[in-house]
Amino acid sequence: MNLERSESSSVQEVEVLAPPRRRMFTAEYKVGILRELEKATQHGAVGALLRREGLYRSQVAQWKAAQKRGGLLGLKGKKRGRPGRERDVRDGRIRELERENRRLVRKLERAEALIDLQKKVSDLLGIELPESDERSERR
């Protein structure tokens, strides 16, 4: 076996291709292709048209079905991806009120903890606190 190589054979050129992109067809293009397919009467004309345009029979079948269902509107492409959520004007107000509610709940918890601390300190120091009704404290 000969392990020696010539310099010209060791260097290979590598062609880097761009990633393939999804082809998007307009409704007018689809209608034009469907009309051409209807006119194609000679043997092999449909296959030649599909090869020329780079299309598949399954695509054309889907286009025909969509055209039967909705005419030109049925051939319009749908936007890909998750559908956008419509924003309700009240959503911002709801978020604002929830945020304020959380803030007030934290403030109430701190106030209740402080009152409990004052009660414990008064018990330790022997200071008697006036009795109060729970309902009057909450108002």
Chimera marker file (.cmm) of the C-alpha trace (Angstrom):
<marker_set name="trace">
<marker id="1" x="0.000" y="0.000" z="0.000" r="1" g="1" b="0" radius="0.5"/>
<marker id="2" x="1.267" y="3.425" z="-0.919" r="1" g="1" b="0" radius="0.5"/>
<marker id="3" x="0.794" y="5.890" z="1.962" r="1" g="1" b="0" radius="0.5"/>
<marker id="4" x="2.214" y="8.912" z="0.161" r="1" g="1" b="0" radius="0.5"/>
<marker id="5" x="-0.221" y="11.483" z="-1.179" r="1" g="1" b="0" radius="0.5"/>
<marker id="6" x="0.220" y="14.240" z="-3.612" r="1" g="1" b="0" radius="0.5"/>
<marker id="7" x="-0.450" y="17.783" z="-2.446" r="1" g="1" b="0" radius="0.5"/>
<marker id="8" x="-3.286" y="18.346" z="-4.904" r="1" g="1" b="0" radius="0.5"/>
<marker id="9" x="-5.333" y="15.362" z="-3.731" r="1" g="1" b="0" radius="0.5"/>
<marker id="10" x="-5.130" y="16.177" z="0.007" r="1" g="1" b="0" radius="0.5"/>
<marker id="11" x="-6.943" y="19.505" z="-0.241" r="1" g="1" b="0" radius="0.5"/>
<marker id="12" x="-10.651" y="19.249" z="-0.860" r="1" g="1" b="0" radius="0.5"/>
<marker id="13" x="-12.992" y="22.131" z="-1.376" r="1" g="1" b="0" radius="0.5"/>
<marker id="14" x="-16.122" y="22.039" z="0.726" r="1" g="1" b="0" radius="0.5"/>
<marker id="15" x="-19.194" y="23.852" z="-0.470" r="1" g="1" b="0" radius="0.5"/>
<marker id="16" x="-21.283" y="25.276" z="2.350" r="1" g="1" b="0" radius="0.5"/>
<marker id="17" x="-24.943" y="25.638" z="1.474" r="1" g="1" b="0" radius="0.5"/>
<marker id="18" x="-27.471" y="27.875" z="3.165" r="1" g="1" b="0" radius="0.5"/>
<marker id="19" x="-30.131" y="26.008" z="5.140" r="1" g="1" b="0" radius="0.5"/>
<marker id="20" x="-33.226" y="25.320" z="3.047" r="1" g="1" b="0" radius="0.5"/>
<marker id="21" x="-36.132" y="27.713" z="3.459" r="1" g="1" b="0" radius="0.5"/>
<marker id="22" x="-39.788" y="26.763" z="3.405" r="1" g="1" b="0" radius="0.5"/>
<marker id="23" x="-41.361" y="27.856" z="0.157" r="1" g="1" b="0" radius="0.5"/>
<marker id="24" x="-44.374" y="30.118" z="0.482" r="1" g="1" b="0" radius="0.5"/>
<marker id="25" x="-46.903" y="30.263" z="-2.342" r="1" g="1" b="0" radius="0.5"/>
<marker id="26" x="-49.364" y="33.102" z="-2.813" r="1" g="1" b="0" radius="0.5"/>
<marker id="27" x="-53.018" y="32.376" z="-3.465" r="1" g="1" b="0" radius="0.5"/>
<marker id="28" x="-52.681" y="33.868" z="-6.955" r="1" g="1" b="0" radius="0.5"/>
<marker id="29" x="-49.789" y="31.528" z="-7.777" r="1" g="1" b="0" radius="0.5"/>
<marker id="30" x="-51.789" y="28.522" z="-6.575" r="1" g="1" b="0" radius="0.5"/>
<marker id="31" x="-54.806" y="29.534" z="-8.683" r="1" g="1" b="0" radius="0.5"/>
<marker id="32" x="-52.543" y="29.974" z="-11.720" r="1" g="1" b="0" radius="0.5"/>
<marker id="33" x="-51.043" y="26.508" z="-11.288" r="1" g="1" b="0" radius="0.5"/>
<marker id="34" x="-54.481" y="24.930" z="-10.849" r="1" g="1" b="0" radius="0.5"/>
<marker id="35" x="-55.678" y="26.635" z="-14.051" r="1" g="1" b="0" radius="0.5"/>
<marker id="36" x="-52.626" y="25.367" z="-15.936" r="1" g="1" b="0" radius="0.5"/>
<marker id="37" x="-53.278" y="21.857" z="-14.638" r="1" g="1" b="0" radius="0.5"/>
<marker id="38" x="-56.879" y="22.013" z="-15.883" r="1" g="1" b="0" radius="0.5"/>
<marker id="39" x="-55.630" y="23.014" z="-19.350" r="1" g="1" b="0" radius="0.5"/>
<marker id="40" x="-52.998" y="20.245" z="-19.443" r="1" g="1" b="0" radius="0.5"/>
<marker id="41" x="-54.563" y="17.606" z="-21.710" r="1" g="1" b="0" radius="0.5"/>
<marker id="42" x="-51.548" y="16.017" z="-23.375" r="1" g="1" b="0" radius="0.5"/>
<marker id="43" x="-49.984" y="12.872" z="-21.981" r="1" g="1" b="0" radius="0.5"/>
<marker id="44" x="-47.245" y="13.810" z="-19.479" r="1" g="1" b="0" radius="0.5"/>
<marker id="45" x="-48.131" y="17.515" z="-19.414" r="1" g="1" b="0" radius="0.5"/>
<marker id="46" x="-49.124" y="17.441" z="-15.734" r="1" g="1" b="0" radius="0.5"/>
<marker id="47" x="-45.865" y="15.778" z="-14.696" r="1" g="1" b="0" radius="0.5"/>
<marker id="48" x="-43.863" y="18.225" z="-16.810" r="1" g="1" b="0" radius="0.5"/>
<marker id="49" x="-45.635" y="21.161" z="-15.162" r="1" g="1" b="0" radius="0.5"/>
<marker id="50" x="-45.018" y="19.778" z="-11.686" r="1" g="1" b="0" radius="0.5"/>
<marker id="51" x="-41.331" y="19.178" z="-12.455" r="1" g="1" b="0" radius="0.5"/>
<marker id="52" x="-40.935" y="22.649" z="-13.982" r="1" g="1" b="0" radius="0.5"/>
<marker id="53" x="-42.436" y="24.308" z="-10.913" r="1" g="1" b="0" radius="0.5"/>
<marker id="54" x="-40.818" y="21.942" z="-8.390" r="1" g="1" b="0" radius="0.5"/>
<marker id="55" x="-44.150" y="20.865" z="-6.926" r="1" g="1" b="0" radius="0.5"/>
<marker id="56" x="-45.559" y="17.584" z="-5.663" r="1" g="1" b="0" radius="0.5"/>
<marker id="57" x="-48.907" y="16.016" z="-6.498" r="1" g="1" b="0" radius="0.5"/>
<marker id="58" x="-49.834" y="16.046" z="-2.820" r="1" g="1" b="0" radius="0.5"/>
<marker id="59" x="-49.390" y="19.825" z="-2.689" r="1" g="1" b="0" radius="0.5"/>
<marker id="60" x="-51.612" y="20.309" z="-5.690" r="1" g="1" b="0" radius="0.5"/>
<marker id="61" x="-54.218" y="17.943" z="-4.237" r="1" g="1" b="0" radius="0.5"/>
<marker id="62" x="-54.274" y="19.987" z="-1.026" r="1" g="1" b="0" radius="0.5"/>
<marker id="63" x="-54.650" y="23.184" z="-3.043" r="1" g="1" b="0" radius="0.5"/>
<marker id="64" x="-57.560" y="21.724" z="-5.015" r="1" g="1" b="0" radius="0.5"/>
<marker id="65" x="-59.321" y="20.641" z="-1.822" r="1" g="1" b="0" radius="0.5"/>
<marker id="66" x="-58.756" y="24.055" z="-0.235" r="1" g="1" b="0" radius="0.5"/>
<marker id="67" x="-60.083" y="25.764" z="-3.350" r="1" g="1" b="0" radius="0.5"/>
<marker id="68" x="-63.237" y="23.639" z="-3.246" r="1" g="1" b="0" radius="0.5"/>
<marker id="69" x="-63.761" y="24.491" z="0.420" r="1" g="1" b="0" radius="0.5"/>
<marker id="70" x="-63.179" y="28.218" z="0.260" r="1" g="1" b="0" radius="0.5"/>
<marker id="71" x="-62.278" y="29.446" z="-3.191" r="1" g="1" b="0" radius="0.5"/>
<marker id="72" x="-59.423" y="31.943" z="-3.237" r="1" g="1" b="0" radius="0.5"/>
<marker id="73" x="-59.671" y="32.407" z="0.529" r="1" g="1" b="0" radius="0.5"/>
<marker id="74" x="-59.128" y="28.690" z="1.004" r="1" g="1" b="0" radius="0.5"/>
<marker id="75" x="-55.812" y="28.979" z="-0.840" r="1" g="1" b="0" radius="0.5"/>
<marker id="76" x="-54.430" y="31.749" z="1.331" r="1" g="1" b="0" radius="0.5"/>
<marker id="77" x="-51.701" y="30.467" z="3.601" r="1" g="1" b="0" radius="0.5"/>
<marker id="78" x="-52.212" y="30.333" z="7.324" r="1" g="1" b="0" radius="0.5"/>
<marker id="79" x="-49.778" y="32.062" z="9.618" r="1" g="1" b="0" radius="0.5"/>
<marker id="80" x="-47.495" y="29.487" z="11.200" r="1" g="1" b="0" radius="0.5"/>
<marker id="81" x="-46.941" y="29.176" z="14.926" r="1" g="1" b="0" radius="0.5"/>
<marker id="82" x="-48.985" y="29.701" z="18.009" r="1" g="1" b="0" radius="0.5"/>
<marker id="83" x="-51.870" y="32.113" z="17.519" r="1" g="1" b="0" radius="0.5"/>
<marker id="84" x="-51.427" y="35.431" z="19.255" r="1" g="1" b="0" radius="0.5"/>
<marker id="85" x="-53.525" y="36.149" z="22.297" r="1" g="1" b="0" radius="0.5"/>
<marker id="86" x="-55.706" y="39.217" z="22.141" r="1" g="1" b="0" radius="0.5"/>
<marker id="87" x="-55.025" y="41.544" z="25.007" r="1" g="1" b="0" radius="0.5"/>
<marker id="88" x="-57.972" y="42.621" z="27.072" r="1" g="1" b="0" radius="0.5"/>
<marker id="89" x="-57.858" y="46.192" z="28.329" r="1" g="1" b="0" radius="0.5"/>
<marker id="90" x="-58.893" y="44.958" z="31.751" r="1" g="1" b="0" radius="0.5"/>
<marker id="91" x="-55.869" y="42.627" z="32.054" r="1" g="1" b="0" radius="0.5"/>
<marker id="92" x="-53.544" y="45.497" z="32.988" r="1" g="1" b="0" radius="0.5"/>
<marker id="93" x="-55.962" y="46.777" z="35.607" r="1" g="1" b="0" radius="0.5"/>
<marker id="94" x="-56.361" y="43.265" z="37.039" r="1" g="1" b="0" radius="0.5"/>
<marker id="95" x="-52.574" y="42.839" z="37.314" r="1" g="1" b="0" radius="0.5"/>
<marker id="96" x="-52.302" y="46.243" z="38.989" r="1" g="1" b="0" radius="0.5"/>
<marker id="97" x="-55.011" y="45.398" z="41.519" r="1" g="1" b="0" radius="0.5"/>
<marker id="98" x="-53.487" y="41.983" z="42.256" r="1" g="1" b="0" radius="0.5"/>
<marker id="99" x="-50.099" y="43.611" z="42.844" r="1" g="1" b="0" radius="0.5"/>
<marker id="100" x="-51.683" y="46.163" z="45.204" r="1" g="1" b="0" radius="0.5"/>
<marker id="101" x="-53.576" y="43.374" z="46.984" r="1" g="1" b="0" radius="0.5"/>
<marker id="102" x="-50.327" y="41.433" z="47.585" r="1" g="1" b="0" radius="0.5"/>
<marker id="103" x="-48.663" y="44.605" z="48.906" r="1" g="1" b="0" radius="0.5"/>
<marker id="104" x="-51.531" y="45.300" z="51.295" r="1" g="1" b="0" radius="0.5"/>
<marker id="105" x="-51.614" y="41.681" z="52.524" r="1" g="1" b="0" radius="0.5"/>
<marker id="106" x="-47.875" y="41.898" z="53.334" r="1" g="1" b="0" radius="0.5"/>
<marker id="107" x="-48.458" y="45.197" z="55.120" r="1" g="1" b="0" radius="0.5"/>
<marker id="108" x="-51.329" y="43.675" z="57.135" r="1" g="1" b="0" radius="0.5"/>
<marker id="109" x="-49.182" y="40.666" z="58.105" r="1" g="1" b="0" radius="0.5"/>
<marker id="110" x="-46.426" y="42.997" z="59.312" r="1" g="1" b="0" radius="0.5"/>
<marker id="111" x="-48.931" y="45.060" z="61.324" r="1" g="1" b="0" radius="0.5"/>
<marker id="112" x="-50.415" y="41.923" z="62.925" r="1" g="1" b="0" radius="0.5"/>
<marker id="113" x="-46.927" y="40.654" z="63.776" r="1" g="1" b="0" radius="0.5"/>
<marker id="114" x="-46.093" y="44.011" z="65.350" r="1" g="1" b="0" radius="0.5"/>
<marker id="115" x="-49.300" y="43.939" z="67.430" r="1" g="1" b="0" radius="0.5"/>
<marker id="116" x="-48.479" y="40.402" z="68.607" r="1" g="1" b="0" radius="0.5"/>
<marker id="117" x="-44.983" y="41.590" z="69.544" r="1" g="1" b="0" radius="0.5"/>
<marker id="118" x="-46.426" y="44.529" z="71.492" r="1" g="1" b="0" radius="0.5"/>
<marker id="119" x="-48.734" y="42.166" z="73.381" r="1" g="1" b="0" radius="0.5"/>
<marker id="120" x="-45.805" y="39.893" z="74.316" r="1" g="1" b="0" radius="0.5"/>
<marker id="121" x="-43.675" y="42.845" z="75.426" r="1" g="1" b="0" radius="0.5"/>
<marker id="122" x="-46.526" y="44.233" z="77.532" r="1" g="1" b="0" radius="0.5"/>
<marker id="123" x="-46.947" y="40.804" z="79.170" r="1" g="1" b="0" radius="0.5"/>
<marker id="124" x="-43.200" y="40.659" z="79.944" r="1" g="1" b="0" radius="0.5"/>
<marker id="125" x="-43.183" y="44.166" z="81.401" r="1" g="1" b="0" radius="0.5"/>
<marker id="126" x="-46.447" y="43.638" z="83.268" r="1" g="1" b="0" radius="0.5"/>
<marker id="127" x="-48.260" y="46.424" z="81.469" r="1" g="1" b="0" radius="0.5"/>
<marker id="128" x="-51.938" y="45.763" z="81.176" r="1" g="1" b="0" radius="0.5"/>
<marker id="129" x="-53.470" y="46.582" z="77.798" r="1" g="1" b="0" radius="0.5"/>
<marker id="130" x="-57.084" y="47.718" z="77.540" r="1" g="1" b="0" radius="0.5"/>
<marker id="131" x="-59.430" y="45.017" z="76.305" r="1" g="1" b="0" radius="0.5"/>
<marker id="132" x="-60.777" y="45.670" z="72.847" r="1" g="1" b="0" radius="0.5"/>
<marker id="133" x="-63.307" y="43.990" z="70.630" r="1" g="1" b="0" radius="0.5"/>
<marker id="134" x="-61.868" y="42.121" z="67.566" r="1" g="1" b="0" radius="0.5"/>
<marker id="135" x="-64.429" y="43.770" z="65.301" r="1" g="1" b="0" radius="0.5"/>
<marker id="136" x="-63.412" y="47.291" z="66.288" r="1" g="1" b="0" radius="0.5"/>
<marker id="137" x="-59.722" y="46.477" z="65.613" r="1" g="1" b="0" radius="0.5"/>
<marker id="138" x="-60.458" y="45.360" z="62.061" r="1" g="1" b="0" radius="0.5"/>
<marker id="139" x="-62.253" y="48.585" z="61.100" r="1" g="1" b="0" radius="0.5"/>
<link id1="1" id2="2" r="1" g="1" b="0" radius="0.2"/>
<link id1="2" id2="3" r="1" g="1" b="0" radius="0.2"/>
<link id1="3" id2="4" r="1" g="1" b="0" radius="0.2"/>
<link id1="4" id2="5" r="1" g="1" b="0" radius="0.2"/>
<link id1="5" id2="6" r="1" g="1" b="0" radius="0.2"/>
<link id1="6" id2="7" r="1" g="1" b="0" radius="0.2"/>
<link id1="7" id2="8" r="1" g="1" b="0" radius="0.2"/>
<link id1="8" id2="9" r="1" g="1" b="0" radius="0.2"/>
<link id1="9" id2="10" r="1" g="1" b="0" radius="0.2"/>
<link id1="10" id2="11" r="1" g="1" b="0" radius="0.2"/>
<link id1="11" id2="12" r="1" g="1" b="0" radius="0.2"/>
<link id1="12" id2="13" r="1" g="1" b="0" radius="0.2"/>
<link id1="13" id2="14" r="1" g="1" b="0" radius="0.2"/>
<link id1="14" id2="15" r="1" g="1" b="0" radius="0.2"/>
<link id1="15" id2="16" r="1" g="1" b="0" radius="0.2"/>
<link id1="16" id2="17" r="1" g="1" b="0" radius="0.2"/>
<link id1="17" id2="18" r="1" g="1" b="0" radius="0.2"/>
<link id1="18" id2="19" r="1" g="1" b="0" radius="0.2"/>
<link id1="19" id2="20" r="1" g="1" b="0" radius="0.2"/>
<link id1="20" id2="21" r="1" g="1" b="0" radius="0.2"/>
<link id1="21" id2="22" r="1" g="1" b="0" radius="0.2"/>
<link id1="22" id2="23" r="1" g="1" b="0" radius="0.2"/>
<link id1="23" id2="24" r="1" g="1" b="0" radius="0.2"/>
<link id1="24" id2="25" r="1" g="1" b="0" radius="0.2"/>
<link id1="25" id2="26" r="1" g="1" b="0" radius="0.2"/>
<link id1="26" id2="27" r="1" g="1" b="0" radius="0.2"/>
<link id1="27" id2="28" r="1" g="1" b="0" radius="0.2"/>
<link id1="28" id2="29" r="1" g="1" b="0" radius="0.2"/>
<link id1="29" id2="30" r="1" g="1" b="0" radius="0.2"/>
<link id1="30" id2="31" r="1" g="1" b="0" radius="0.2"/>
<link id1="31" id2="32" r="1" g="1" b="0" radius="0.2"/>
<link id1="32" id2="33" r="1" g="1" b="0" radius="0.2"/>
<link id1="33" id2="34" r="1" g="1" b="0" radius="0.2"/>
<link id1="34" id2="35" r="1" g="1" b="0" radius="0.2"/>
<link id1="35" id2="36" r="1" g="1" b="0" radius="0.2"/>
<link id1="36" id2="37" r="1" g="1" b="0" radius="0.2"/>
<link id1="37" id2="38" r="1" g="1" b="0" radius="0.2"/>
<link id1="38" id2="39" r="1" g="1" b="0" radius="0.2"/>
<link id1="39" id2="40" r="1" g="1" b="0" radius="0.2"/>
<link id1="40" id2="41" r="1" g="1" b="0" radius="0.2"/>
<link id1="41" id2="42" r="1" g="1" b="0" radius="0.2"/>
<link id1="42" id2="43" r="1" g="1" b="0" radius="0.2"/>
<link id1="43" id2="44" r="1" g="1" b="0" radius="0.2"/>
<link id1="44" id2="45" r="1" g="1" b="0" radius="0.2"/>
<link id1="45" id2="46" r="1" g="1" b="0" radius="0.2"/>
<link id1="46" id2="47" r="1" g="1" b="0" radius="0.2"/>
<link id1="47" id2="48" r="1" g="1" b="0" radius="0.2"/>
<link id1="48" id2="49" r="1" g="1" b="0" radius="0.2"/>
<link id1="49" id2="50" r="1" g="1" b="0" radius="0.2"/>
<link id1="50" id2="51" r="1" g="1" b="0" radius="0.2"/>
<link id1="51" id2="52" r="1" g="1" b="0" radius="0.2"/>
<link id1="52" id2="53" r="1" g="1" b="0" radius="0.2"/>
<link id1="53" id2="54" r="1" g="1" b="0" radius="0.2"/>
<link id1="54" id2="55" r="1" g="1" b="0" radius="0.2"/>
<link id1="55" id2="56" r="1" g="1" b="0" radius="0.2"/>
<link id1="56" id2="57" r="1" g="1" b="0" radius="0.2"/>
<link id1="57" id2="58" r="1" g="1" b="0" radius="0.2"/>
<link id1="58" id2="59" r="1" g="1" b="0" radius="0.2"/>
<link id1="59" id2="60" r="1" g="1" b="0" radius="0.2"/>
<link id1="60" id2="61" r="1" g="1" b="0" radius="0.2"/>
<link id1="61" id2="62" r="1" g="1" b="0" radius="0.2"/>
<link id1="62" id2="63" r="1" g="1" b="0" radius="0.2"/>
<link id1="63" id2="64" r="1" g="1" b="0" radius="0.2"/>
<link id1="64" id2="65" r="1" g="1" b="0" radius="0.2"/>
<link id1="65" id2="66" r="1" g="1" b="0" radius="0.2"/>
<link id1="66" id2="67" r="1" g="1" b="0" radius="0.2"/>
<link id1="67" id2="68" r="1" g="1" b="0" radius="0.2"/>
<link id1="68" id2="69" r="1" g="1" b="0" radius="0.2"/>
<link id1="69" id2="70" r="1" g="1" b="0" radius="0.2"/>
<link id1="70" id2="71" r="1" g="1" b="0" radius="0.2"/>
<link id1="71" id2="72" r="1" g="1" b="0" radius="0.2"/>
<link id1="72" id2="73" r="1" g="1" b="0" radius="0.2"/>
<link id1="73" id2="74" r="1" g="1" b="0" radius="0.2"/>
<link id1="74" id2="75" r="1" g="1" b="0" radius="0.2"/>
<link id1="75" id2="76" r="1" g="1" b="0" radius="0.2"/>
<link id1="76" id2="77" r="1" g="1" b="0" radius="0.2"/>
<link id1="77" id2="78" r="1" g="1" b="0" radius="0.2"/>
<link id1="78" id2="79" r="1" g="1" b="0" radius="0.2"/>
<link id1="79" id2="80" r="1" g="1" b="0" radius="0.2"/>
<link id1="80" id2="81" r="1" g="1" b="0" radius="0.2"/>
<link id1="81" id2="82" r="1" g="1" b="0" radius="0.2"/>
<link id1="82" id2="83" r="1" g="1" b="0" radius="0.2"/>
<link id1="83" id2="84" r="1" g="1" b="0" radius="0.2"/>
<link id1="84" id2="85" r="1" g="1" b="0" radius="0.2"/>
<link id1="85" id2="86" r="1" g="1" b="0" radius="0.2"/>
<link id1="86" id2="87" r="1" g="1" b="0" radius="0.2"/>
<link id1="87" id2="88" r="1" g="1" b="0" radius="0.2"/>
<link id1="88" id2="89" r="1" g="1" b="0" radius="0.2"/>
<link id1="89" id2="90" r="1" g="1" b="0" radius="0.2"/>
<link id1="90" id2="91" r="1" g="1" b="0" radius="0.2"/>
<link id1="91" id2="92" r="1" g="1" b="0" radius="0.2"/>
<link id1="92" id2="93" r="1" g="1" b="0" radius="0.2"/>
<link id1="93" id2="94" r="1" g="1" b="0" radius="0.2"/>
<link id1="94" id2="95" r="1" g="1" b="0" radius="0.2"/>
<link id1="95" id2="96" r="1" g="1" b="0" radius="0.2"/>
<link id1="96" id2="97" r="1" g="1" b="0" radius="0.2"/>
<link id1="97" id2="98" r="1" g="1" b="0" radius="0.2"/>
<link id1="98" id2="99" r="1" g="1" b="0" radius="0.2"/>
<link id1="99" id2="100" r="1" g="1" b="0" radius="0.2"/>
<link id1="100" id2="101" r="1" g="1" b="0" radius="0.2"/>
<link id1="101" id2="102" r="1" g="1" b="0" radius="0.2"/>
<link id1="102" id2="103" r="1" g="1" b="0" radius="0.2"/>
<link id1="103" id2="104" r="1" g="1" b="0" radius="0.2"/>
<link id1="104" id2="105" r="1" g="1" b="0" radius="0.2"/>
<link id1="105" id2="106" r="1" g="1" b="0" radius="0.2"/>
<link id1="106" id2="107" r="1" g="1" b="0" radius="0.2"/>
<link id1="107" id2="108" r="1" g="1" b="0" radius="0.2"/>
<link id1="108" id2="109" r="1" g="1" b="0" radius="0.2"/>
<link id1="109" id2="110" r="1" g="1" b="0" radius="0.2"/>
<link id1="110" id2="111" r="1" g="1" b="0" radius="0.2"/>
<link id1="111" id2="112" r="1" g="1" b="0" radius="0.2"/>
<link id1="112" id2="113" r="1" g="1" b="0" radius="0.2"/>
<link id1="113" id2="114" r="1" g="1" b="0" radius="0.2"/>
<link id1="114" id2="115" r="1" g="1" b="0" radius="0.2"/>
<link id1="115" id2="116" r="1" g="1" b="0" radius="0.2"/>
<link id1="116" id2="117" r="1" g="1" b="0" radius="0.2"/>
<link id1="117" id2="118" r="1" g="1" b="0" radius="0.2"/>
<link id1="118" id2="119" r="1" g="1" b="0" radius="0.2"/>
<link id1="119" id2="120" r="1" g="1" b="0" radius="0.2"/>
<link id1="120" id2="121" r="1" g="1" b="0" radius="0.2"/>
<link id1="121" id2="122" r="1" g="1" b="0" radius="0.2"/>
<link id1="122" id2="123" r="1" g="1" b="0" radius="0.2"/>
<link id1="123" id2="124" r="1" g="1" b="0" radius="0.2"/>
<link id1="124" id2="125" r="1" g="1" b="0" radius="0.2"/>
<link id1="125" id2="126" r="1" g="1" b="0" radius="0.2"/>
<link id1="126" id2="127" r="1" g="1" b="0" radius="0.2"/>
<link id1="127" id2="128" r="1" g="1" b="0" radius="0.2"/>
<link id1="128" id2="129" r="1" g="1" b="0" radius="0.2"/>
<link id1="129" id2="130" r="1" g="1" b="0" radius="0.2"/>
<link id1="130" id2="131" r="1" g="1" b="0" radius="0.2"/>
<link id1="131" id2="132" r="1" g="1" b="0" radius="0.2"/>
<link id1="132" id2="133" r="1" g="1" b="0" radius="0.2"/>
<link id1="133" id2="134" r="1" g="1" b="0" radius="0.2"/>
<link id1="134" id2="135" r="1" g="1" b="0" radius="0.2"/>
<link id1="135" id2="136" r="1" g="1" b="0" radius="0.2"/>
<link id1="136" id2="137" r="1" g="1" b="0" radius="0.2"/>
<link id1="137" id2="138" r="1" g="1" b="0" radius="0.2"/>
<link id1="138" id2="139" r="1" g="1" b="0" radius="0.2"/>
</marker_set>
